[in-house]
Amino acid sequence: MSSISIPISAITDRFNLGRFTEGNRMPLAGRFSNLRPLGEFFDFKRLSKPNNFGEAQSRASYNLGYFSSNYAVVFVMLSIYSLLTNLLLLFVIILVAGGMWGIGRLGGRDLDIGPVHATTSQLYTTLLVVSVPLGIFASPISTILWLIGASGTCILAHASFMDKPIENAFSEEAV
């Protein structure tokens, strides 16, 4: 029985995901290299209510670019929190990842454990039959919707209430 082999370049070229697979660039290291210090991110002296919607929009536009790495960390922390509070979903993710890794380690060979003989397709089918009902029961959609709502609320609230630095406020004025 021959195994199905899909070249990774066929997927990355189709969906423009080449930036994630190129080993020399390391985009995550670049993403987190410009983290702002916590003292600047939590500067309570710069927190103020915007006067109108235009000012809130201007602040959010500036702060989303300026603190983008910090907001990515907030999103990751909320993601970890959501997985730790939904242990069944965490178990399903680990089960699927571990099952795929274990089946991949077989290299297309059949699994023989004592009297049990299972082909690769039987192992994938068993993994699917076990993980889909558990995955539905773990409510991943509500977890994703909570994550979108919680991170959007936290990030947009911070971005709209954090005032721009004084240097930037003077540079925007027309002379």
Contacts in CASP RR format, 6 or more apart in sequence:
PFRMAT RR
TARGET T0000
AUTHOR 0000-0000-0000
METHOD contacts of the structure
MODEL  1
MSSISIPISAITDRFNLGRFTEGNRMPLAGRFSNLRPLGEFFDFKRLSKP
NNFGEAQSRASYNLGYFSSNYAVVFVMLSIYSLLTNLLLLFVIILVAGGM
WGIGRLGGRDLDIGPVHATTSQLYTTLLVVSVPLGIFASPISTILWLIGA
SGTCILAHASFMDKPIENAFSEEAV
1 108 0 8 1.000
1 119 0 8 1.000
1 120 0 8 1.000
1 121 0 8 1.000
3 107 0 8 1.000
3 108 0 8 1.000
3 120 0 8 1.000
8 21 0 8 1.000
11 17 0 8 1.000
12 18 0 8 1.000
12 20 0 8 1.000
12 21 0 8 1.000
19 25 0 8 1.000
19 27 0 8 1.000
20 27 0 8 1.000
31 69 0 8 1.000
31 72 0 8 1.000
32 69 0 8 1.000
32 72 0 8 1.000
32 73 0 8 1.000
33 69 0 8 1.000
34 68 0 8 1.000
34 69 0 8 1.000
35 69 0 8 1.000
35 70 0 8 1.000
35 73 0 8 1.000
36 66 0 8 1.000
36 67 0 8 1.000
36 69 0 8 1.000
36 70 0 8 1.000
41 67 0 8 1.000
41 70 0 8 1.000
43 162 0 8 1.000
46 162 0 8 1.000
46 163 0 8 1.000
46 165 0 8 1.000
47 161 0 8 1.000
47 162 0 8 1.000
47 163 0 8 1.000
48 161 0 8 1.000
48 163 0 8 1.000
49 161 0 8 1.000
50 56 0 8 1.000
50 59 0 8 1.000
50 160 0 8 1.000
50 161 0 8 1.000
56 160 0 8 1.000
57 160 0 8 1.000
58 164 0 8 1.000
59 159 0 8 1.000
59 160 0 8 1.000
59 161 0 8 1.000
59 162 0 8 1.000
59 163 0 8 1.000
59 164 0 8 1.000
60 156 0 8 1.000
60 159 0 8 1.000
60 160 0 8 1.000
62 164 0 8 1.000
62 168 0 8 1.000
63 158 0 8 1.000
63 159 0 8 1.000
63 160 0 8 1.000
63 162 0 8 1.000
63 164 0 8 1.000
64 71 0 8 1.000
64 155 0 8 1.000
64 159 0 8 1.000
67 158 0 8 1.000
67 159 0 8 1.000
67 162 0 8 1.000
71 155 0 8 1.000
71 158 0 8 1.000
71 159 0 8 1.000
74 151 0 8 1.000
74 154 0 8 1.000
74 155 0 8 1.000
75 147 0 8 1.000
75 151 0 8 1.000
75 155 0 8 1.000
78 147 0 8 1.000
78 150 0 8 1.000
78 151 0 8 1.000
78 154 0 8 1.000
79 147 0 8 1.000
82 143 0 8 1.000
82 146 0 8 1.000
82 147 0 8 1.000
82 150 0 8 1.000
83 89 0 8 1.000
83 90 0 8 1.000
83 93 0 8 1.000
83 143 0 8 1.000
84 90 0 8 1.000
86 138 0 8 1.000
86 139 0 8 1.000
86 143 0 8 1.000
88 134 0 8 1.000
88 135 0 8 1.000
88 137 0 8 1.000
88 138 0 8 1.000
89 135 0 8 1.000
89 138 0 8 1.000
89 139 0 8 1.000
89 140 0 8 1.000
89 143 0 8 1.000
91 134 0 8 1.000
91 138 0 8 1.000
92 131 0 8 1.000
92 134 0 8 1.000
92 135 0 8 1.000
92 138 0 8 1.000
92 140 0 8 1.000
95 127 0 8 1.000
95 130 0 8 1.000
95 131 0 8 1.000
95 134 0 8 1.000
96 127 0 8 1.000
96 131 0 8 1.000
99 127 0 8 1.000
100 127 0 8 1.000
103 120 0 8 1.000
103 123 0 8 1.000
103 124 0 8 1.000
103 127 0 8 1.000
106 120 0 8 1.000
106 123 0 8 1.000
107 120 0 8 1.000
108 120 0 8 1.000
109 120 0 8 1.000
110 117 0 8 1.000
110 118 0 8 1.000
110 119 0 8 1.000
110 120 0 8 1.000
111 117 0 8 1.000
111 118 0 8 1.000
111 119 0 8 1.000
111 120 0 8 1.000
111 123 0 8 1.000
118 126 0 8 1.000
END
